[in-house]
Amino acid sequence: MAKIEMTDAFAAGPCGRRGSLHAYRVRALSRSALVLWIGGEGDEPDQVLALPEVDHWSVPVFMTVRQARVYVSRRGRRLATSETNTLELTPVQRWLEDPVRRRVPSGAVLEAWNFFEDLARGLGEVNGLPQQSAVHNSAYEKLFGGQSAAWTPEERRAVRDLITAGVELWNSCPVTVKPRSGIDRGGGVPRRL
């Protein structure tokens, strides 16, 4: 499949956003990788970096921070920090397997929720997640305040649906493993992890 040539790989994603770059490791049951996360400038929301393919967007993924750093530096940019944050999706996925008997891993669910929104924006797949309503907003506020035990049944269901859709989006989104560092992007290995 032919690639679309880009002059600025970091003004990427369907919204063409440019901002500070961060390496972000995602560890999950079925797919784990390091992605590049773009911090929104001003009021712009954050997003996961995605690059155009012929008919879709693909997330460049790396196995090591060094690979990501080289990729970014060869495009004339730098990572904003040398540190890498990690999203632990495994406890979230375990909770989804049995949400009635397992306690909500509040911190991990909050991070996952934010990541899935950023991933959907980067891929131009905002419809890949359930449309958020006042119920989601209320559930998010309680989650942010460490009060997930106070969720109503409707809030609990809304969170489960959103997080389930987010896990599916992460597991199914197109990725390019260790893309080439050259501007032409003519390499890398498009595949599913």
Secondary structure, 3 states (H helix, E strand, C coil): CCCCCCCCCCCECCCCECCCEEEEEEECCCCCEEEEEECCCCCCCCEECCEECCCCEEEEEECCHHHHHHHHHCCCCCECCCCCEEEECHHHHHHHHCCCCCCCCHHHHHHHHHHHHHHHHHHCCHHHCCCCCHHHHHHHHHHHCCCHHHCCHHHHHHHHHHHHHHHHHHHHCCEEECCCCCCCCCCCEEECC
